[in-house]
């Protein structure tokens, strides 16, 4: 109860292995999901680890194809199995797609599904729903109005799509956590570059049971702030955990926000109608680039570089960037500018 270490464990092989989600299991053990480059069929595979109450491995499974696949979130299912969401470069219709895996109690695959369009789609959180189906949240740039939009997918018990929704504006919006709410709807937390007062703000979306928006709120300051997890609270409100560049004593700090049932914090509220949204685009050249590229932002302006999954890769004041990046697609943000997508080709 005091947070003192009882035990620690590591899991993996000789290559790169990471975990992003853990849940208690009914027998007192744990189930962990992430990805592995040490095992499996592809360059990276979804990695599911089942342990006892002391963290000793009971079994492991990998899932995926010949390309890269990741598991971002795992949840117990009522029948004793597990449901996993993530993203797959091996299967689906686009560059990468939302990946949903349903297993039995031993991690054996019951079925899999992919969701998304012709470009990039990723699932970051999944929950069981009262009707026996699943609700998945993540991001998409296959659908919606912006560079990326929040992507909500509702399925039946077999993973077949019942409906989908996107949320956001013309810039970058993504969600990393979803929960059922007592009224049968959903609450979603993430990041918005379109709404809010900063170059990125915590984004809270409340919907009804069909995914139609009930209300939205943003929280944060003049820099990047992001919501990573949301939970219902016993008083009918919500608690959001994430990180902030706008507040605190460090360059980045833990950000905890408590709201009432309408998303209000009792302090400063954001009026979306009063926001200035016509920031100039950040100029980057050349783009695409091979070795490095330059930006036209002032030298005192912090640049935040994110990968396609929304993870912060680098923060720098240098106007010359990219020499340490792998081949791929990235987004660069700076205060007072619209974010820009850059491509490193080789």
C-alpha positions in Angstrom: 0.0 0.0 0.0 3.1 2.3 0.3 4.4 1.6 -3.2 7.5 -0.2 -2.0 8.9 -2.8 -4.5 7.8 -6.4 -3.9 9.3 -7.9 -7.0 10.3 -7.1 -10.6 10.5 -9.1 -13.7 11.8 -8.8 -17.3 10.5 -10.6 -20.3 11.8 -11.0 -23.8 14.7 -12.2 -25.9 17.8 -10.8 -27.5 16.1 -8.1 -29.6 13.7 -5.3 -28.8 10.6 -6.1 -26.7 8.2 -3.7 -25.0 4.9 -3.7 -23.1 2.2 -1.1 -23.2 -0.7 -2.5 -21.2 -1.3 -4.8 -18.1 -4.4 -6.1 -16.4 -5.1 -8.1 -13.3 -6.5 -11.6 -14.0 -9.3 -13.3 -11.9 -6.8 -15.8 -10.5 -4.5 -13.1 -9.1 -2.0 -13.1 -11.9 -1.4 -10.6 -14.7 -1.8 -10.4 -18.5 0.6 -8.1 -20.4 0.6 -7.0 -24.0 3.1 -5.2 -26.2 5.3 -6.2 -29.1 8.4 -8.4 -29.6 11.1 -8.3 -32.2 12.8 -11.3 -30.5 10.0 -13.8 -31.3 7.3 -14.4 -33.9 6.9 -14.3 -37.6 7.6 -10.7 -38.5 9.8 -7.7 -37.9 7.7 -7.2 -34.8 4.7 -9.1 -33.5 2.0 -8.6 -30.9 3.4 -10.1 -27.6 1.0 -11.5 -25.0 2.4 -12.7 -21.6 0.5 -14.4 -18.9 2.0 -14.6 -15.4 1.1 -15.8 -12.0 0.7 -13.5 -8.9 4.5 -13.3 -8.5 5.1 -12.4 -12.2 6.5 -15.8 -13.2 5.6 -16.6 -16.8 2.8 -19.1 -17.3 2.7 -18.8 -21.1 3.4 -16.4 -23.9 2.0 -15.9 -27.4 2.8 -13.9 -30.5 0.4 -12.7 -33.1 1.0 -11.1 -36.5 2.3 -11.6 -40.0 5.5 -11.0 -41.9 5.6 -7.2 -41.3 5.3 -5.2 -38.1 2.4 -5.6 -35.6 1.9 -4.1 -32.1 -0.4 -4.6 -29.2 -1.3 -1.4 -27.4 -4.0 -2.6 -25.0 -5.3 -5.8 -23.5 -8.5 -6.5 -21.6 -10.0 -9.5 -19.8 -13.2 -10.9 -21.4 -16.2 -12.3 -19.4 -15.5 -15.9 -20.6 -11.9 -15.8 -19.2 -10.2 -15.0 -22.4 -8.6 -11.8 -23.7 -9.2 -9.1 -26.3 -6.2 -7.1 -27.7 -6.1 -4.0 -29.9 -3.2 -2.5 -31.6 -2.0 -1.9 -35.2 -0.9 -4.2 -38.0 1.3 -3.6 -41.0 0.9 -7.2 -42.1 -2.9 -7.3 -42.6 -5.8 -5.0 -43.6 -6.6 -2.5 -46.3 -4.1 0.3 -45.7 -0.5 1.1 -44.8 -1.4 -0.1 -41.3 -4.8 -0.8 -39.7 -6.4 -1.2 -36.4 -5.9 -4.8 -35.2 -8.3 -6.6 -32.9 -7.4 -10.1 -31.6 -9.7 -12.3 -29.5 -8.2 -15.2 -27.6 -9.3 -17.9 -25.2 -8.0 -18.3 -21.7 -4.7 -19.8 -22.9 -4.0 -17.1 -25.5 -5.0 -19.2 -28.5 -6.6 -17.1 -31.2 -10.4 -17.3 -31.6 -10.6 -14.7 -34.3 -8.9 -11.5 -35.6 -10.2 -8.4 -37.4 -8.7 -5.3 -39.0 -10.4 -1.9 -39.3 -9.5 1.1 -41.4 -9.0 2.5 -44.8 -6.3 3.0 -47.4 -3.9 4.9 -45.2 -3.0 4.7 -41.5 -5.3 3.6 -38.7 -4.4 2.4 -35.1 -6.2 1.1 -32.1 -5.0 2.2 -28.7 -7.7 1.1 -26.3 -10.5 -1.5 -26.2 -13.2 -2.3 -23.7 -15.9 -4.9 -23.4 -19.4 -3.5 -23.9 -22.6 -4.5 -22.0 -24.1 -6.1 -25.2 -21.2 -8.5 -25.5 -19.3 -6.6 -28.1 -16.3 -4.3 -28.0 -15.5 -0.6 -28.3 -12.1 0.4 -29.8 -10.6 3.9 -29.9 -7.5 5.2 -31.7 -6.6 7.4 -34.6 -7.2 7.5 -38.4 -6.0 9.4 -41.4 -8.0 7.2 -43.7 -11.3 8.9 -42.6 -12.4 12.1 -41.1 -11.7 15.8 -41.6 -8.1 16.3 -40.5 -4.5 15.1 -40.8 -5.5 12.5 -38.2 -8.8 12.1 -36.4 -10.1 10.3 -33.3 -11.4 6.9 -34.5 -14.1 5.0 -32.6 -15.2 1.5 -33.7 -18.1 -0.4 -32.2 -18.3 -4.2 -32.9 -20.5 -7.1 -32.0 -19.3 -10.2 -30.1 -17.5 -11.5 -33.2 -15.7 -8.3 -34.0 -17.9 -7.4 -36.9 -18.3 -3.6 -37.2 -21.7 -2.1 -36.0 -20.7 1.5 -36.5 -17.7 3.9 -36.6 -17.2 7.6 -35.8 -14.5 10.1 -36.3 -14.0 13.2 -34.2 -11.8 16.3 -34.6 -10.9 19.2 -36.9 -8.6 19.9 -39.7 -5.4 19.2 -37.8 -4.2 16.3 -35.7 -6.6 14.6 -33.2 -6.1 11.2 -31.6 -7.4 9.2 -28.7 -5.6 6.8 -26.4 -8.3 5.7 -23.9 -12.0 4.8 -23.9 -14.4 3.7 -21.1 -18.0 2.7 -20.9 -20.1 5.2 -18.9 -23.0 4.4 -16.6 -25.6 5.9 -19.0 -24.6 3.5 -21.7 -22.3 5.9 -23.6 -18.6 6.3 -23.8 -15.9 8.7 -22.6 -12.7 9.2 -24.7 -9.5 10.9 -23.8 -6.6 11.9 -26.1 -5.0 14.9 -27.8 -6.3 17.6 -30.1 -4.3 20.1 -32.2 -7.5 21.6 -33.7 -9.4 22.6 -30.5 -7.9 24.2 -27.4 -5.4 27.0 -26.7 -2.0 25.3 -27.2 -0.1 23.4 -29.9 -1.8 20.3 -28.5 -4.4 19.9 -25.7 -6.0 17.2 -23.7 -9.2 16.2 -25.5 -12.2 14.7 -23.7 -15.2 13.5 -25.7 -18.4 12.2 -24.2 -20.8 10.3 -26.5 -24.1 8.5 -26.3 -24.4 4.7 -26.9 -24.2 5.2 -30.7 -21.1 7.3 -30.6 -22.9 10.6 -31.3 -21.1 13.5 -29.5 -22.8 14.7 -26.2 -20.0 17.2 -25.4 -16.3 17.8 -25.8 -13.8 19.6 -23.6 -10.1 20.5 -23.9 -7.6 21.2 -21.1 -4.1 22.6 -21.1 -1.9 25.6 -21.7 0.1 27.1 -24.5 2.3 24.1 -25.1 1.6 20.4 -25.8 -0.7 18.6 -23.3 -2.0 15.1 -23.8 -4.5 12.7 -22.1 -3.3 9.1 -22.0 -6.0 7.4 -19.8 -9.5 8.2 -18.5 -11.6 6.5 -15.9 -15.1 7.1 -14.4 -15.1 8.3 -10.8 -17.6 7.3 -8.1 -19.2 10.8 -8.1 -20.2 10.6 -11.8 -17.2 12.5 -13.1 -14.0 11.6 -14.8 -10.3 11.4 -13.9 -7.7 11.9 -16.7 -4.0 11.1 -16.6 -1.5 12.3 -19.1 1.4 14.7 -19.5 1.9 18.4 -19.8 4.6 20.7 -21.3 2.6 23.7 -20.3 2.6 23.3 -16.5 4.9 22.0 -13.7 8.5 22.3 -12.8 10.1 20.1 -15.5 10.3 20.2 -19.3 7.4 17.6 -19.1 5.3 16.7 -16.1 2.6 14.3 -15.1 -0.9 15.9 -15.7 -3.9 14.8 -13.6 -7.3 16.3 -14.3 -10.5 15.7 -12.3 -13.8 16.8 -13.8 -17.5 16.6 -13.0 -20.1 14.7 -15.1 -20.0 17.5 -17.7 -16.3 17.6 -18.1 -15.9 20.8 -16.1 -13.0 21.3 -13.8 -14.3 24.3 -11.9 -11.4 26.4 -13.3 -10.6 27.8 -16.7 -12.9 26.6 -19.5 -12.1 26.8 -23.2 -14.5 28.7 -25.5 -13.9 27.0 -28.9 -15.6 29.9 -30.8 -13.0 32.3 -29.5 -9.9 30.3 -30.6 -7.5 31.5 -33.2 -7.1 28.5 -35.6 -5.4 30.2 -38.6 -1.8 29.7 -37.5 0.6 29.6 -40.4 2.0 26.2 -41.4 5.5 25.4 -40.2 7.8 25.5 -43.1 10.1 22.5 -43.5 12.5 21.9 -46.4 13.3 19.7 -48.1 10.3 17.4 -47.6 10.6 14.5 -48.2 14.2 14.3 -47.1 17.0 11.8 -47.0 19.5 12.9 -44.3 18.0 15.9 -42.5 15.7 18.9 -43.0 15.4 22.5 -41.8 12.5 24.4 -40.3 11.8 28.1 -40.5 10.7 28.5 -36.9 12.7 30.8 -34.6 15.6 29.3 -32.8 14.0 29.7 -29.3 10.9 27.7 -30.3 10.8 24.1 -29.1 10.1 21.6 -31.9 8.2 18.4 -30.9 8.6 15.4 -33.3 6.0 12.6 -33.1 5.8 9.3 -35.0 2.6 8.1 -36.7 1.3 6.4 -33.5 1.5 9.8 -31.7 4.5 9.0 -29.5 6.8 11.9 -28.8 10.2 11.0 -30.4 12.2 14.1 -29.8 12.0 17.7 -28.4 14.7 20.1 -29.7 15.5 23.7 -30.2 17.6 23.0 -33.3 16.3 24.0 -36.7 18.1 21.1 -38.3 16.3 17.9 -37.6 15.9 14.3 -38.8 19.4 12.9 -38.9 18.7 10.4 -36.2 15.2 9.4 -37.4 14.4 6.1 -39.1 12.8 6.0 -42.5 9.1 6.9 -42.0 6.4 9.5 -41.5 6.6 12.1 -38.7 4.8 15.2 -37.5 6.5 18.3 -36.3 4.9 20.8 -34.0 6.0 24.3 -32.8 4.2 26.9 -30.8 2.4 29.4 -33.1 2.5 27.1 -36.2 0.2 24.4 -37.6 1.8 21.0 -37.4 3.4 19.6 -40.5 3.9 16.1 -41.8 7.4 15.2 -42.9 8.7 12.0 -44.7 12.2 10.5 -44.4 12.7 8.3 -47.4 16.0 6.6 -46.8 
